[in-house]
Amino acid sequence: MILTRSHRLIALCLVLVFSSAGSGAGPRGSFSADDEEIIETQWPGYLETPSGLRYIIEREGTGEKPLRGMKISVVYTGFLIDGTKFGENNDREKPFELRLGSGEVILGWEEALADMREGEMRILIIPYALAYGLRGRGEGIPRRSTLIFRVEVVEIEG
């Protein structure tokens, strides 16, 4: 059977459509239906980035946003979507430190922190694709987990 160019193009489009269905591709596909329901109930009024990261600004920060390579100090608490706490560092005297853009933290944090100012506090609603993905992290964070963080930027240093 000989396929014309238009038949091949149609077949390719169908393959792409069906292979991406339910794969978690795209921002909306990164949250399960159950997670979507919880998000809409618990955090209405969130903002969303093109990547699918969602957030609520609890307190505006001041100053400039950080640039790649800058050191950022934060305090945070992390939860699974069911409310189970899996990690925290709320010690303002010894905050968690990272260099923006160095790959030290999950993609959702990199994206959020690049848009935050010193003193800013946000709730981050991070789809699994911007967190630990299909593998999870140890026993505390199962695969495909939506993660919730309350993050405050304590300091930004050049």
GROMACS elastic network, one bead per residue, 0.5 to 0.9 nm:
[ bonds ]
;  ai    aj funct       b0    kb
    3     6     6  0.79538   500
    3     7     6  0.57095   500
    3     8     6  0.62388   500
    4     7     6  0.51709   500
    4     8     6  0.63403   500
    4     9     6  0.87029   500
    5     8     6  0.51715   500
    5     9     6  0.62420   500
    5    10     6  0.87226   500
    6     9     6  0.50211   500
    6    10     6  0.61885   500
    6    11     6  0.85696   500
    7    10     6  0.51352   500
    7    11     6  0.61068   500
    7    12     6  0.85537   500
    8    11     6  0.50328   500
    8    12     6  0.60662   500
    8    13     6  0.85882   500
    9    12     6  0.50920   500
    9    13     6  0.62063   500
    9    14     6  0.86777   500
   10    13     6  0.51074   500
   10    14     6  0.62428   500
   10    15     6  0.86652   500
   11    14     6  0.51338   500
   11    15     6  0.62047   500
   11    16     6  0.86716   500
   12    15     6  0.51046   500
   12    16     6  0.62192   500
   12    17     6  0.86413   500
   13    16     6  0.51360   500
   13    17     6  0.61295   500
   13    18     6  0.86344   500
   14    17     6  0.51004   500
   14    18     6  0.61002   500
   14    19     6  0.83268   500
   15    18     6  0.53589   500
   15    19     6  0.58450   500
   15    20     6  0.84968   500
   16    19     6  0.52075   500
   16    20     6  0.61628   500
   16    21     6  0.86758   500
   17    20     6  0.55303   500
   17    21     6  0.64090   500
   18    21     6  0.52475   500
   18    22     6  0.86614   500
   19    22     6  0.81549   500
   19    23     6  0.73378   500
   20    23     6  0.52298   500
   20    24     6  0.75123   500
   20    25     6  0.61662   500
   20    26     6  0.89275   500
   21    24     6  0.77007   500
   21    25     6  0.77538   500
   21    29     6  0.85617   500
   22    25     6  0.74342   500
   22    29     6  0.66977   500
   23    26     6  0.87972   500
   23    29     6  0.71216   500
   23    30     6  0.83438   500
   24    27     6  0.78337   500
   24    28     6  0.77456   500
   24    31     6  0.75562   500
   24    32     6  0.86628   500
   24   129     6  0.77823   500
   25    28     6  0.79678   500
   25    29     6  0.55849   500
   25    30     6  0.66523   500
   25   129     6  0.86492   500
   26    29     6  0.54547   500
   26    30     6  0.66296   500
   26    50     6  0.89086   500
   26    51     6  0.74522   500
   26    52     6  0.74684   500
   27    30     6  0.55486   500
   27    31     6  0.78801   500
   27    49     6  0.86580   500
   27    50     6  0.69949   500
   27    51     6  0.56208   500
   27    53     6  0.77629   500
   27   127     6  0.80728   500
   27   129     6  0.88370   500
   28    31     6  0.61521   500
   28    32     6  0.86268   500
   28    36     6  0.87901   500
   28    52     6  0.66584   500
   29    32     6  0.71303   500
   29    33     6  0.89930   500
   29    52     6  0.88851   500
   30    52     6  0.74141   500
   30   127     6  0.54191   500
   30   128     6  0.63542   500
   30   129     6  0.62517   500
   30   130     6  0.87886   500
   30   144     6  0.84541   500
   30   146     6  0.84100   500
   31    34     6  0.80155   500
   31    35     6  0.58307   500
   31    36     6  0.60497   500
   31    52     6  0.89356   500
   31   126     6  0.89656   500
   31   127     6  0.58929   500
   31   128     6  0.74397   500
   31   144     6  0.86201   500
   31   145     6  0.87034   500
   31   146     6  0.69486   500
   32    35     6  0.50806   500
   32    36     6  0.61436   500
   32    37     6  0.86892   500
   32   144     6  0.89468   500
   32   146     6  0.86757   500
   33    36     6  0.50332   500
   33    37     6  0.63311   500
   33    38     6  0.88103   500
   34    37     6  0.52168   500
   34    38     6  0.64327   500
   34    39     6  0.87116   500
   35    38     6  0.50879   500
   35    39     6  0.60446   500
   35    40     6  0.85469   500
   35    81     6  0.70507   500
   35    82     6  0.88763   500
   35   146     6  0.74102   500
   36    39     6  0.50782   500
   36    40     6  0.60950   500
   36    41     6  0.85615   500
   37    40     6  0.52577   500
   37    41     6  0.62333   500
   37    42     6  0.85884   500
   38    41     6  0.51275   500
   38    42     6  0.58393   500
   38    43     6  0.80041   500
   38    81     6  0.76743   500
   38    82     6  0.85332   500
   39    42     6  0.52608   500
   39    43     6  0.53815   500
   39    44     6  0.70573   500
   39    46     6  0.88515   500
   39    81     6  0.82612   500
   39   125     6  0.81060   500
   40    43     6  0.57282   500
   40    44     6  0.51417   500
   40    45     6  0.82483   500
   40    46     6  0.86273   500
   41    44     6  0.61544   500
   43    46     6  0.62234   500
   43    55     6  0.87159   500
   43    56     6  0.77857   500
   43   123     6  0.89368   500
   43   125     6  0.89345   500
   44    56     6  0.89551   500
   45    55     6  0.89535   500
   45    56     6  0.74561   500
   46    54     6  0.61073   500
   46    55     6  0.53551   500
   46    56     6  0.50800   500
   46    57     6  0.83998   500
   46   125     6  0.87968   500
   47    53     6  0.83390   500
   47    54     6  0.54848   500
   47    55     6  0.53595   500
   47    56     6  0.62847   500
   47    57     6  0.86285   500
   48    51     6  0.79981   500
   48    52     6  0.60317   500
   48    53     6  0.56522   500
   48    55     6  0.65115   500
   49    52     6  0.54512   500
   49    53     6  0.54114   500
   49    54     6  0.64779   500
   49    55     6  0.86036   500
   50    53     6  0.74668   500
   51    54     6  0.89202   500
   51   108     6  0.89302   500
   51   130     6  0.82321   500
   52   125     6  0.89817   500
   52   126     6  0.76699   500
   52   127     6  0.68595   500
   52   129     6  0.88994   500
   52   130     6  0.83468   500
   53   108     6  0.64482   500
   53   111     6  0.81515   500
   53   112     6  0.79524   500
   53   124     6  0.73845   500
   53   125     6  0.62505   500
   53   126     6  0.52900   500
   53   127     6  0.65336   500
   53   130     6  0.75731   500
   54   123     6  0.83757   500
   54   124     6  0.60003   500
   54   126     6  0.64281   500
   54   127     6  0.83164   500
   55   112     6  0.82860   500
   55   122     6  0.64804   500
   55   123     6  0.54081   500
   55   125     6  0.57267   500
   55   126     6  0.83067   500
   56   121     6  0.86679   500
   56   122     6  0.54824   500
   56   123     6  0.51508   500
   56   124     6  0.67796   500
   56   125     6  0.84875   500
   57    60     6  0.66023   500
   57   120     6  0.76415   500
   57   121     6  0.62029   500
   57   123     6  0.66046   500
   57   124     6  0.88161   500
   58   120     6  0.76639   500
   58   121     6  0.54074   500
   58   122     6  0.52442   500
   58   123     6  0.70762   500
   59   119     6  0.76386   500
   59   120     6  0.53193   500
   59   122     6  0.69228   500
   59   152     6  0.87796   500
   60   116     6  0.84387   500
   60   117     6  0.76140   500
   60   118     6  0.86973   500
   60   119     6  0.70684   500
   60   121     6  0.67232   500
   60   122     6  0.85183   500
   61    64     6  0.89626   500
   61   116     6  0.70376   500
   61   118     6  0.51563   500
   61   121     6  0.73453   500
   61   153     6  0.81481   500
   62    65     6  0.86277   500
   62   116     6  0.89191   500
   62   117     6  0.55357   500
   62   118     6  0.56079   500
   62   119     6  0.64757   500
   62   120     6  0.73049   500
   63   117     6  0.60100   500
   63   118     6  0.64668   500
   63   119     6  0.89727   500
   64    67     6  0.89566   500
   64   116     6  0.84230   500
   64   117     6  0.59919   500
   64   118     6  0.77685   500
   64   156     6  0.88928   500
   65   113     6  0.83555   500
   65   114     6  0.64890   500
   65   115     6  0.60254   500
   65   116     6  0.57157   500
   65   118     6  0.77725   500
   65   156     6  0.83870   500
   66    69     6  0.84086   500
   66    70     6  0.62333   500
   66    71     6  0.82602   500
   66    72     6  0.77943   500
   66   100     6  0.76369   500
   66   113     6  0.77163   500
   66   114     6  0.58204   500
   66   115     6  0.75455   500
   66   116     6  0.74398   500
   66   117     6  0.71545   500
   66   118     6  0.87835   500
   66   156     6  0.66148   500
   66   157     6  0.81370   500
   66   158     6  0.80370   500
   67    70     6  0.57227   500
   67   100     6  0.70703   500
   67   101     6  0.85121   500
   67   114     6  0.69663   500
   67   158     6  0.81222   500
   68    71     6  0.87757   500
   68    99     6  0.74959   500
   68   100     6  0.50351   500
   68   101     6  0.52424   500
   68   102     6  0.80018   500
   68   114     6  0.78604   500
   69    99     6  0.53196   500
   69   100     6  0.51081   500
   69   101     6  0.61023   500
   69   102     6  0.69718   500
   69   158     6  0.78750   500
   70    98     6  0.82602   500
   70    99     6  0.54344   500
   70   100     6  0.56726   500
   70   101     6  0.84497   500
   70   156     6  0.69540   500
   70   157     6  0.58377   500
   71    97     6  0.67498   500
   71    98     6  0.56136   500
   71   100     6  0.64534   500
   71   155     6  0.81746   500
   71   156     6  0.58787   500
   71   157     6  0.51373   500
   71   158     6  0.65292   500
   72    96     6  0.82282   500
   72    97     6  0.56464   500
   72    98     6  0.54992   500
   72    99     6  0.61772   500
   72   100     6  0.69343   500
   72   113     6  0.82227   500
   72   118     6  0.87949   500
   72   153     6  0.70901   500
   72   154     6  0.76569   500
   72   155     6  0.58495   500
   72   157     6  0.64211   500
   72   158     6  0.89463   500
   73    92     6  0.89313   500
   73    94     6  0.87195   500
   73    95     6  0.56753   500
   73    96     6  0.55254   500
   73    98     6  0.66597   500
   73    99     6  0.89394   500
   73   152     6  0.86172   500
   73   153     6  0.60609   500
   73   154     6  0.53922   500
   73   155     6  0.50816   500
   73   156     6  0.64502   500
   73   157     6  0.84395   500
   74    89     6  0.82120   500
   74    90     6  0.83441   500
   74    92     6  0.80026   500
   74    95     6  0.54458   500
   74    96     6  0.52850   500
   74    97     6  0.64491   500
   74    98     6  0.85090   500
   74   151     6  0.66790   500
   74   152     6  0.54960   500
   74   154     6  0.51260   500
   74   155     6  0.70794   500
   75    88     6  0.75772   500
   75    89     6  0.53769   500
   75    91     6  0.66912   500
   75    92     6  0.65758   500
   75    94     6  0.87625   500
   75    95     6  0.54377   500
   75    96     6  0.61853   500
   75    97     6  0.89746   500
   75   150     6  0.83380   500
   75   151     6  0.59284   500
   75   152     6  0.54413   500
   75   153     6  0.67967   500
   75   154     6  0.69128   500
   76    87     6  0.81761   500
   76    88     6  0.54481   500
   76    89     6  0.54407   500
   76    90     6  0.58465   500
   76    95     6  0.86439   500
   76    96     6  0.81773   500
   76   149     6  0.66260   500
   76   150     6  0.54375   500
   76   152     6  0.63592   500
   76   153     6  0.88423   500
   77    85     6  0.74270   500
   77    86     6  0.80335   500
   77    87     6  0.59172   500
   77    89     6  0.64947   500
   77    90     6  0.72327   500
   77   148     6  0.83358   500
   77   149     6  0.55894   500
   77   150     6  0.53959   500
   77   151     6  0.68065   500
   78    84     6  0.84943   500
   78    85     6  0.58117   500
   78    86     6  0.57623   500
   78    87     6  0.51190   500
   78    88     6  0.59770   500
   78   147     6  0.70315   500
   78   148     6  0.57567   500
   78   150     6  0.66967   500
   78   151     6  0.85487   500
   79    82     6  0.76466   500
   79    83     6  0.55682   500
   79    84     6  0.53112   500
   79    86     6  0.56247   500
   79    87     6  0.72248   500
   79    88     6  0.89826   500
   79   146     6  0.89009   500
   79   147     6  0.59927   500
   79   148     6  0.50498   500
   79   149     6  0.62154   500
   79   150     6  0.86902   500
   80    83     6  0.54698   500
   80    84     6  0.52467   500
   80    85     6  0.64632   500
   80    86     6  0.71269   500
   80   140     6  0.89178   500
   80   141     6  0.73815   500
   80   145     6  0.69159   500
   80   146     6  0.63969   500
   80   147     6  0.50354   500
   80   148     6  0.60337   500
   80   149     6  0.87462   500
   81    84     6  0.72939   500
   81   125     6  0.86816   500
   81   145     6  0.76871   500
   81   146     6  0.59595   500
   81   147     6  0.60451   500
   81   148     6  0.62893   500
   82    85     6  0.89700   500
   83   148     6  0.85118   500
   85    88     6  0.79895   500
   85   140     6  0.88661   500
   86   140     6  0.60188   500
   86   141     6  0.73677   500
   87   140     6  0.88942   500
   89    92     6  0.82994   500
   89    94     6  0.83382   500
   89    95     6  0.65279   500
   89    96     6  0.66149   500
   90    93     6  0.88207   500
   90    94     6  0.83717   500
   90    95     6  0.68675   500
   90    96     6  0.86036   500
   91    94     6  0.53216   500
   91    95     6  0.55150   500
   91    96     6  0.84289   500
   92    95     6  0.51644   500
   92    96     6  0.88031   500
   92   154     6  0.73603   500
   94    97     6  0.86085   500
   95   154     6  0.76341   500
   98   101     6  0.89452   500
   98   102     6  0.79166   500
   98   104     6  0.66948   500
   98   105     6  0.78150   500
   99   102     6  0.56503   500
   99   103     6  0.82387   500
   99   104     6  0.73753   500
  100   103     6  0.76965   500
  100   104     6  0.81506   500
  100   105     6  0.87634   500
  100   110     6  0.64988   500
  100   113     6  0.76691   500
  100   114     6  0.71890   500
  101   104     6  0.78400   500
  101   105     6  0.87829   500
  101   110     6  0.65620   500
  101   114     6  0.86239   500
  102   105     6  0.80106   500
  102   110     6  0.88452   500
  103   106     6  0.72169   500
  103   107     6  0.78215   500
  103   110     6  0.78636   500
  104   110     6  0.87561   500
  105   108     6  0.82179   500
  105   109     6  0.63353   500
  105   110     6  0.66513   500
  105   131     6  0.88401   500
  106   109     6  0.54928   500
  106   110     6  0.64873   500
  106   111     6  0.88967   500
  106   130     6  0.64892   500
  106   131     6  0.52647   500
  106   132     6  0.71245   500
  107   111     6  0.61449   500
  107   112     6  0.85265   500
  107   129     6  0.84777   500
  107   131     6  0.62501   500
  107   132     6  0.89473   500
  108   111     6  0.52862   500
  108   112     6  0.61242   500
  108   113     6  0.85088   500
  108   124     6  0.81128   500
  108   125     6  0.85379   500
  108   126     6  0.58700   500
  108   127     6  0.79452   500
  108   129     6  0.86328   500
  108   131     6  0.61062   500
  109   112     6  0.50752   500
  109   113     6  0.57850   500
  109   114     6  0.82813   500
  109   124     6  0.82645   500
  109   126     6  0.83901   500
  109   130     6  0.83141   500
  109   131     6  0.83358   500
  110   113     6  0.54205   500
  110   114     6  0.61323   500
  110   115     6  0.89097   500
  111   114     6  0.54075   500
  111   115     6  0.68564   500
  112   115     6  0.54233   500
  112   116     6  0.65568   500
  112   122     6  0.88025   500
  112   124     6  0.76751   500
  113   116     6  0.50582   500
  113   117     6  0.79817   500
  113   153     6  0.79092   500
  114   117     6  0.83980   500
  116   119     6  0.85852   500
  116   120     6  0.62524   500
  116   121     6  0.82496   500
  116   122     6  0.86066   500
  116   152     6  0.89589   500
  116   153     6  0.73322   500
  117   120     6  0.55039   500
  117   121     6  0.88367   500
  117   153     6  0.68006   500
  117   155     6  0.85438   500
  117   156     6  0.78317   500
  118   121     6  0.88298   500
  118   152     6  0.81055   500
  118   153     6  0.51807   500
  118   154     6  0.58734   500
  118   155     6  0.54493   500
  118   156     6  0.61479   500
  119   152     6  0.64113   500
  119   153     6  0.52784   500
  119   154     6  0.55829   500
  119   155     6  0.73008   500
  120   151     6  0.81974   500
  120   152     6  0.55980   500
  120   153     6  0.56091   500
  120   154     6  0.79410   500
  121   150     6  0.71256   500
  121   151     6  0.55647   500
  121   153     6  0.65949   500
  122   149     6  0.79316   500
  122   150     6  0.57707   500
  122   151     6  0.54882   500
  122   152     6  0.65545   500
  122   153     6  0.89985   500
  123   148     6  0.69439   500
  123   149     6  0.55597   500
  123   151     6  0.64152   500
  123   152     6  0.89725   500
  124   147     6  0.78248   500
  124   148     6  0.55230   500
  124   149     6  0.50125   500
  124   150     6  0.63477   500
  124   151     6  0.74401   500
  125   146     6  0.70898   500
  125   147     6  0.59793   500
  125   149     6  0.67879   500
  126   129     6  0.80682   500
  126   130     6  0.62425   500
  126   131     6  0.64747   500
  126   145     6  0.87293   500
  126   146     6  0.56615   500
  126   147     6  0.50962   500
  126   148     6  0.62495   500
  126   149     6  0.80892   500
  127   130     6  0.56028   500
  127   131     6  0.64339   500
  127   133     6  0.83336   500
  127   144     6  0.80219   500
  127   145     6  0.71716   500
  127   147     6  0.66471   500
  128   132     6  0.59107   500
  128   134     6  0.74196   500
  128   136     6  0.84618   500
  128   143     6  0.77857   500
  128   145     6  0.51153   500
  128   146     6  0.50462   500
  128   147     6  0.71677   500
  129   132     6  0.68595   500
  129   134     6  0.77636   500
  129   144     6  0.75327   500
  129   145     6  0.88104   500
  129   146     6  0.86390   500
  130   133     6  0.68431   500
  130   146     6  0.89786   500
  131   136     6  0.82777   500
  131   144     6  0.84802   500
  131   145     6  0.77326   500
  131   146     6  0.75751   500
  131   147     6  0.71719   500
  132   135     6  0.62248   500
  132   137     6  0.64476   500
  132   141     6  0.80439   500
  132   142     6  0.86220   500
  132   143     6  0.70690   500
  132   144     6  0.72642   500
  132   145     6  0.74116   500
  133   136     6  0.60486   500
  133   143     6  0.62613   500
  133   144     6  0.53753   500
  133   145     6  0.73340   500
  134   142     6  0.85306   500
  134   144     6  0.51443   500
  134   145     6  0.83289   500
  135   138     6  0.88242   500
  135   142     6  0.74667   500
  135   144     6  0.73157   500
  136   139     6  0.81566   500
  136   140     6  0.83295   500
  136   141     6  0.53184   500
  136   144     6  0.65410   500
  136   145     6  0.69711   500
  137   140     6  0.65288   500
  137   142     6  0.64691   500
  137   143     6  0.73485   500
  138   141     6  0.61863   500
  138   142     6  0.73954   500
  139   142     6  0.65451   500
  141   144     6  0.86591   500
  141   145     6  0.65823   500
  141   147     6  0.86337   500
  142   145     6  0.57697   500
  153   156     6  0.74938   500
